[in-house]
Every structure is written in C-alpha cells, then in structure tokens.
Amino acid sequence: RSSSPPQVKVSLPADPAERSRAARARPARPLPPRCESRTAESESATGGRGGEEEARRGPLQPGVTRGWELMAVEGIARFFRNSLRRRSVRRDETQDVPPTESKIDAGRRPGDRSSFPYSAGQLFFEYLVVVSLKKNSGGNYEPKITYQFPKRENLLRGQREEEERLLQAIPLFCFPDGNEWAPLTEYTSETFSFVLTNVDGSRKIGYCRRLLPTGRGARLPEVYCIISCLGCFGLFSKILDEVEKRRQISAAVIYPFMQGLRESSFPAPGKTVIIKSFIPDSGTELLELTRPLDSRLEHVEFQALLQCLSPEKILQIFASAALERRIIFLAEDLSSLSKCIHAAAALLYPFTWAHTYIPVVPEQLLSTVCCPTPFMVGIQKRYLEEVLDQPMEEVLLVDMCEAKFLKLVGDEEEILPGKLQSEMLASLPTLNNNIKTSEELNAHVSDTFVQFFVKIIGHYPEHIKWNRSGQGCFQERSFCKAPTSKTCRRFLKRFVKTQMFSLFIQEAERSRKCVEGYFQQKLNEYQEQKKLRRLS
C-alpha cells in the first residue's frame, strides 16, 4: 500500500465537447458477426455491445474505471491499461469457442445470470479486514488496513498481484467521505456495501460496518469489512451485527467467530447454517444464519428506494438504466446510498447491469462522472458542488434526499411504452397495502418489473433459429418488428443495442435444453394465459 494520498489518473480532455469528439473519433475494433441475421456492431471494452450512448462514442479510453475499476492509488492507471488489453484478448479467444467448451453453464436459462454467481457449499467470505484512520506525513488521516484475516501465503505471482490490487482498493471505499476526520465520543454505526469489478467481469462485494470502538475519551471510527463474492446483504448484515457485538467486548473475540464462519459452507436457498462461538462471561453461543428462499432478491431492499422516490421517478430511473445511460444517485448517508443503488440495479432482472457500477464513490474518484460510457454510481450529497463542476455529458442526476432529479436527458418519460408504463404505475402505488414483510415487498416490486420484461421481450424464443448442431441464431430484425404496438417496437429497437440484452441473447443461443429459471417460469405462465384468452 502506498503511504502517499491516493490520486486518480483519468485521461480525458477537460472540454466536454472535445472529449465527446475524441471518443467518437476513436475507431472501434471490428468484430465478426456471430450469425448472418445480426449486424456486426462495435463492442464495448467490457466484452459486449454497449448502450446506445456507448455505441456511438466508441470504446472507453484506457485509464478510466475498468478492471479493478475503483482503484485510485498511483500506478493503478497502468494496471487499467494492461487489464483492458488482456480483456480484449480474452474476448477474442472465447468468441469462437464451440458451445460444448463454453465456460457458461449451458443448462442455465437466460435471466438466471447474476452479477454475483455462487452456489451452496462455497466459503462465506474471502477476507475480513479492519480499516483504521492513521495520520500521514501531511497531518491528515488516511485509511489503512490494520488487520487482515486470513493471511494468505505461498501465492502464485498472479494471485499475489490480484490480492495486492484488492487490498489497495478496500481502504478507499471503507472511508469514501474523505480524510477530514477528528476523534469522536459518539458515533452511530453505519452499514453499507461496495462492489469491486475484476478484469474478467467477476465482482466482489465489500460488506462494511463502520463503528466507534469502545474506550474512554474521543477516538476515531474504524471499519470492519467482509469481502465476499456472494450477494446476500441481509445475511451479511446479521454477521456484522455479531462482529460489532463482539467488538464492544474485545477485538480478540471477533476472530474465532470469523474462523468458525469461514469453516462453514454457504447454505442453499432457504437453508440454515449454525455457527458456534464462545463469548467471555456468556459461554458458547449458537448463531443461526438462514439464507432467503428466493436467492435472486437476497441482496435487495426495495423499501429504501420506495421511501425516497415516487413510482413515477422510479420508472424513469428504470427506463434510463434499461437503455444503459449514465445515472448518479445522491444521498447523505452511506447506508441509504448503497441500498438504493443496489435496488435500482435489481429492477433490471432478468438482465444484469454490465458497466461501471460503484454504489459509493470515494471523494478521490469523483471524476468518474466524466466517463463517456454508461455508469451507475452513488455519491454522497456533500460532494454535489464538486459533481456539478465536473464536465459531465448527458446524465440522470437523482437527489434521493429531496426526491427529485437535478439533471435529466429530457426524454425519460417517453422511453417506456405507454400502456406497459401505466400498468406498472398501477401496481407500484399499492405496495404498502397489505404487504407485511420485506420479503413480500421485494417480491411484489420485482414481479412488477419482471412482468414488464415478460410482455416486452417474451417472444424472443420464437426468433431464435437453431441449426443441426444445436447452436441458435437470434433474428433481431423480426424480433423487433413482431409487436403490434408502435411504442413497443420503438423501445425494442433501442433495447436490443444494449450490452445487457446482448449477453442475455448469447446465453439463449447456446442451448435449447435449459433448466427452467424464475423468469422462464413467468414467461411460460404468460404464454399460457394468452392461449387461454384466445381460446375463450
């Protein structure tokens, strides 16, 4: 870790007009079409087709939030450039791989894809780190990792480099609100999370609890951060409750508990794992950790989003995200910010946001908003003036505190087909009626948006042609022309250009024999209902 304050290197022209011209002037590397019925289009630096904005601007410049996109320490910019080159090579190598050699599970239905792939039996976490504030040579407080569990030894060179990059990034996101700290006597604990994206597209989540350690007099807060590739916010919040409870006794009591957790396997959906832990003066305690039955919603709390915004504004955010635009969320506290941005991304199910995704942007990385490609980021409202001073292009700027938009593209209300939009609005205002639990609320909200996708793209299987070897070929033109509604056709012509749709279709083309997932179940139900209506 560098002892000097981290700095970010972003190689973008200062003038937005010049930057836009430069981005459009960069030639996209031509890629072969996957089948005759689809036109070859420029692909983004992340390995698929970008959103409508990215498609006309070209690929992202090296040095701008890709690879471990969140790192701001000096020297990481060089890693960004190398990561982009390696990623481009990997994409070329995998494009012509036969379906039988694909790393993607051929038995999985499109829509069951997850940003945080996992299965029962995995380890709960990779690391627990403690991040504390230490004074640097300039007299300012700087976040530093003061404890790491486990300490990994005998790593290969590539593994060691990956670990170093990860550990360099973590402190910045545990204290994203700058270095203007002073010792405190009182502090309300905060729970929040961040996401780090690796060069291969895999994501790791940092679950954080920032608290004031026990002691006399004024003292500085510290962060306990659990790094995991598993997405289950509620379950890890419960684990952090136990960490905080033990921290009030002694830091030494935390580590046997985490060792017991690490030796346990991550449970299957709906199952429970029991962790035994000894606490001085209390004896052995048993902690039950139950995973939600519906695993696709276990990293989501839609209530946070609904408390801040009206249904109309949530739909405008959803519409912008569906077209892979640039979206910035503003909120005061870290917890609300991370919850709201996770909820907004979850609205896209069965699709997955595939671009820059930073639930809480550290102060040193505010220039991320200059990025000419799609992003979804959260920024503390205290930095609003700095954000507005940045040379941003078209962006949706959402003030969660005031429940309003500070910047818009201007067409957000016209993106979604009118009839479907009205149906969604009719469903969302009734969410607080007769809904008792957060699980019921999450399911209700998710189903509202799942039904939108069922109705708008549910005919996609009819437009995949299969050859004798079992390889599918998506007929994009006929798919877009199929709906009778003009507004649906207009939306589809834009939606099929997104990277999330391209990834979805790539999975659908791999095999006809797939395990039926939740989205496919809803799609089948909808098709059956249509048949019954026609027969009646």
N, C-alpha and C positions, 0 to 999 in steps of 0.2 A: 504494500500500500504506500502510496506517495505521502510524504509528510507535508507537502505544499497544498494549498487550497485547490480543489479540483476546478478545472476550466474546461469548457466545452468548445470544440472546434467545429464550426459549421461553415462550409464553403459555399455560401450563397451570395449573389450580388446584393448590395444594400438596397438598390432601387427595385421595387416590386415589378415595374414594367420590364426593366432589363432582365430580371430573374425569370419572368414568365417567357420572354422571347428566347432566352438562353435554354430554358427547359424544353420548349417546343422545337428548338433547332437541333437538339441532340438526336441523332438518328437511333431508332430502336433496332436492336439486332434482330434480323428476320428469323422466324422460326417456321418449321414445316407445318402445314396444316395436318390435323390429326385424321381428317377424313374429307372426302370431296365436297360434302354438303356444307362444310363450315369454312368460312373465310379465314385466312391466316391473319392474325392481328398481333400488334405489338404486345408483349407481355411485360408485367412489372418486374421489379427487381426481386420480388418475393416469390416468384415462380409460378405465376398465373396471370390472367388478364386483370388489369387494374380497373378501378371505377371509371365513370365517364370522364371525370376531370383528368385522371392519371393517363387515360388512353390518349388524350390529345396533347399532353405535356411531355410524354416520354418517360423513360426510367429515372429513378431517383439518383441524384448525384452521389458519388462516394463521399463518405464522411457525414451523412445525415441520418441519424437514428435508424440504422438497420443492424443486423447481427444482434449482439447484446446491445440493443438499441438505446438503452437507458444510461449507458456509462459515460461519465463526464470527466474522468481523470485524464491528465495529459498522457499522450501516447496511445490512447484507445482509438483515436481517429484513424491511426494506421491499421489497427485491427479491423475497423469498419470496412476499409477499402479491401483488405485481404479477404474478409468474410464475404463480401459481395462477389468477388471473383470466384471464390470456392463454391458459392451457392449457384452461380450461373453454370459452372462446370457440372455440378451435381444435377441440375435440372436437365442439361443436355444429355447426361449419361442415362437418366431414368426415363426420358421421353419415349425411347424406342424399346423399352423393356416389355416383353410379352406379358399378358395378364397373369400367367401362372408364376411369373417371377416377381410380381409386384410386392412391395413391402406393405401395401394397404390390404387389409383383410377383405378378401373377395366375398366373404359371407356376410358382410355388413351392408345394410341398406343405406343409401344416401340419406343424409339427415340425422344419422346416428353419430356423425362425426362430432368430435369435441375438441375444444381448444386445450383441454386438459385430459388427455386419454389416460385411463387407468383401468385396473381390474382388481378384483378381490385377491388378497394374498400379497399385494405389494407392501413395501415399507410405508409407514405413516409419513415419514419425513426424511430428508437428506441431511439437513443441518439444523441445529439450534445455535444461534449466535446472540451474544449480548453486545449491544452498541451503546457506548457511553460517550459523553462530551468531554473532550480534552482540549486544553489550551494549546494553540500552536505558537510559532515564533512571533506572529503578529499580535498576539494577545487576544485573539478571538477563539471561541470554542469551535471545535471541529469534531464531527462524529467519527469514532474509531471503534473497531471490533476489539473488545476486551476479553471475550471468551468465545470459543468455538467448540461445538460437540457434534459429531465426533471429530477427532483429529485424524485425517487420513494420511497414511504413509505408503511408501513404495508405489506411488502412482506413476503411470507412464507419462511421457512428456506431454502428449495431447491432453490427458486427463488433468495433469497439473496446471497447464495453461488455462483450461476451462475453469478449474476451481479458483485460480487467481483472478480471472475476469469476474467471476461471480462475487467473490469476496470484496473486490474493489467497488462493485456497484451497490452492494447492500447498504452501507452506512448512509449514502446519499439519500436513499429512499426511506430510511428509518427516521431521518430528520430532514424532510423536504422543505421545511419552513425556514431555511437559512441558519445563520450562526449567531443571531442576536439573542442569545440566551443569558440568563442570570440565575443564580441559585434561588430556589423557591422553598417555601414552607408548606404550601398547599398546592395540589395539582390533581385534577380529575383524570383518571385513567382514560386512554383512548385506544380503541381497537380499529385497525384499518388494514388494508392489504395492498400489495403492488404486484405487478407482473413483469417478469423479465423474459424476453424472447431471444432464443438462441438462433444461430445462423441456419439451422436446419428447420426452423419454424416451430420447434418444440418450446413450450412455455413452462416456467417455474413460477410459483406463487410464493410471495413472502407474506405470512400472516403475522401481524405485529401487535404487540401490547406495549404502549408507552405509559410508564408509571413512575411515581416518585418512590424511591426505595425508603425503607424505614430508617429512622435515625433522628438525631437531635439537630436543631438549627436548620438553616437554609441549605439545600442540596439540589443537585441537578437531576433531572429525569433521565431515565435510561429505557432502552427498548429491548424487549425480548422478541426475537424474530425467528419464526419457524419457516424454513424453506422446504417446499414440497412441490411435487409435480401433480398433486391431487387437488381437485377443486371441490371443496366441501366447507364453506365458510362457517356454517353453524357448528359443525363438529369441531373445527379448529378453534372457534371462539370459546367453546367449553374447555378445551385443553388449555387455552391461555388463561381462563379463569383459575384453573388449578395451578398454573405456573405462578400467577400473581398471589394466590393464597399462600403458596409455599415461600414466595419471596419475602412476604411480611414476617415469616419466621426466620429464614436464613437462606441465602443463595445456595448453600450446600445441599439443601433439601430438594432442590429442583432437579438436580442431575440424576439421582437414582430413579426419579419418576420418569424422566425422559428416556432413560435407558430401558426401563420396563416397556415404555410405549414403542421404542424402536424395535424391541424384540417381539412385538405383537404384529400380526398381519392386519392390513386394512380390510375391514369387513365387507361382505357383499351387500348390495342394497337391501335395506330392511333388517339386517342382522346386527348383532351387538357383540362387542368385544369388551372384556373385563380386565382392567389394569389394577394390579395390586401395588400399593405404595405405602411405605412406612413414614409416619409423621411423628416427631417427638411429642410426648405428652398426650398423643391421641391413639397411638398404636397403628396397626395396619388398616388401611382404608381401601375399599373397593370402588373403583370408578367405572361406571358403565358408559360406553360410548356407542351410540346407536346411529347407524347411517340411514338417512331417509330412504323410503321405499322407491320414490321416484328420483333416480340419480341425476336426471337431466336438470333438475331445479335445485340441487343441493348447494349451489354456490350463489344463489339468488335471493334477494329480499326486495320484492316489488313494492312493498309498503313504503319504503324510503322514497321511491320515485313518485308514488301517488300522493304522498304527503306534501311534496314540493311543487308539483305541476298539475295543471288541469289536463283532462283527457285529450283536449284539442292540441295542446302543446306536446304531449307525449306522442301523439300521432305524427306531428311534424318532425319530431326528432327521429322517430322510426322511419319516416319516409326518406329523410336525409341519409340515415345510416344504410338503408336499403340500396341507395344509389352510390354508396361509398364516398360520401363527401367528407369535408373536414368539420369536426364537431368539437367544441370546447365547453366543458362544464365548469361552472364556478360555484364554490361553496366555502363556508367559513371553516368548518371542522373537517378533519381528515376522514372520520368515520362516515359521515354523510356523503362525502365526495366519492369514496371508493365504493360504497354501496350503490349509489345512483348510477355510476358509470358501468358497474357490473350488470345492473338491472337493464340498462339501455342496450347493452350488447346482447343480453339474453333474449330480448324481444325478437331477434333475428332468427331464432330457431325455426326450422332445421338447418339454417345456414350459420356460418361462423365468420365473424369479423377477422379478416386476414391481413390487415395492415397495421400500421403503428398504433399501439394500444397502451396508454400509460394512465392508469387510474389516478395517480397523484404525481404531478410533475414537480420535481425539485426546483428550487429557485434558480440554480445554475443552468437548468435546461429549458428555461422559458422560451428560448429561441426556437424550440421545437415547433412553435406555432407558425414559423416562417416556411415550414416544409411544404413544397408544392404538390405533394401527393396526399392521398387520404390518411386521416388520423382521427382517433377518438381519444381525447385526453381530458384529465381533470386538473384544475388549477385552483389553489386557494384564493379567495376573493381579495385578500390583502395585496395581491400582485396584479390587480385589474389594470392599474395605470401602466405598469410595465408591459402587460399584454397588449393593450391598445396602442402602445408606442411601436410595437413590432410591425414590420412590413408584411402584414397578412394579406393573402388573397381571399377569394370567396370562402366564407366560413359561417357556421351557425354557432353563435356565442350564447350560451344558456346560463342565465343567472338563477341558480337554484334558491337563493335567499329571497329574492324579490319575485320569483315565479314569472319571469319574463325573458324575452330574447333581447339581447343588446345589439346583435348583428344578425342579419339574415341574408340569404341569397335573393329571396323575393318570391320564389315560386313554390315554397314548401307546402302551401295549402292545396296546390294543384297537382302534386306528384301522384298521389294515390287515386285510383278510380273512385268516382263519387259514391256509387252505390255501396261498394265494399267499405268505404270510409264511414258512411252513415251507420252501417251495421256494427262496426267496431265501436263507434261512439255510443251507440245504444247499449252496448254491453258494458263498457268501462265505467259509466257513472253509477252503476248498481253494485259496484264491487264491495262496498261497505255494508250492504244489506244482506243479512242472514249469512255472512261469512265470519266464522268464529276464529279459525286458526290461521296462522301464517301459511301453513301448507295448503289450505283450501284457497287462500287468496292467491298464492303463487300459481296454483293450477288453473284458477279462473282466468287470471291475466294472460298466462302463457297460451291457453286454449283460444283466447280471443285472437291472438296474432297467428297461431298455428292455422286456424280456420281461414284467415286471410290468404296464407300461402297455399293451403289446400285448394281454394277456389281459383287462385290466380295462376298457379303452375301445376295443378293436379293432373293436367292432361299430358305431362311430359313423357310418361311411359309409352304413350301411343305414337310418339315421334322419335323413337329410337329404333333404328333398323339393325337387325342382327345378322351377321354372316355365319357361315357354317362352323367356323372355329369358336363361335360364342362371343365374338367381340362386337360391341354395339357401336353405332354411329348416330349421333344426335342430329336431327333435321331441324336446324334452328329456324329457317325461314317459315316452314309450315307450322312450327310450334307457335311462332309469334302471330301468325295470321289466323290461327284457329278460333280465338274468342270472338263472339259476335259483338261484344261491346267495343266501341272505338277507343274508349279511355283505357280499357284493359290492354288492348293491343299496343297503345302508345306507351303504357308503363312497361310492358314486356320487352319492347324494342330497346329500352334503356337498361332494364334489369339484366338482360342476357349479356350485356357488356361488362358486368361486374365480375370481379375475381371470385367472390363467394359463390356465384352461380356456376362459374366455370369449374370450380372444384367439386361442387355438388354433382354436376353432369359427368365429370370424369369418373367419379365413383359409380354412377349409374351405368356408364358404358362398359364397366369391367365385367359384369356377370349378370345373367338373368336370374340365377339361383341365389337369392339373398335371404338372410334372416330378417323377418318382419320386425321393424322397429316401431316406435311410437308414431312417428309421422306417417309411415306407411299404413298403420292401423287406421288412423284418422282419414287418410286418403281412401282406403277401401270402404270405410263407413260412408263417406260422402258419395262415392260412386254407387253404392247400393241404394242410398236414399234417392239418387237421381233416377235409377232404374225403376224404383217403386213409384215415383211420381209420374214417370212416363207411362207405366202400366195402368195406373189409376186414372 
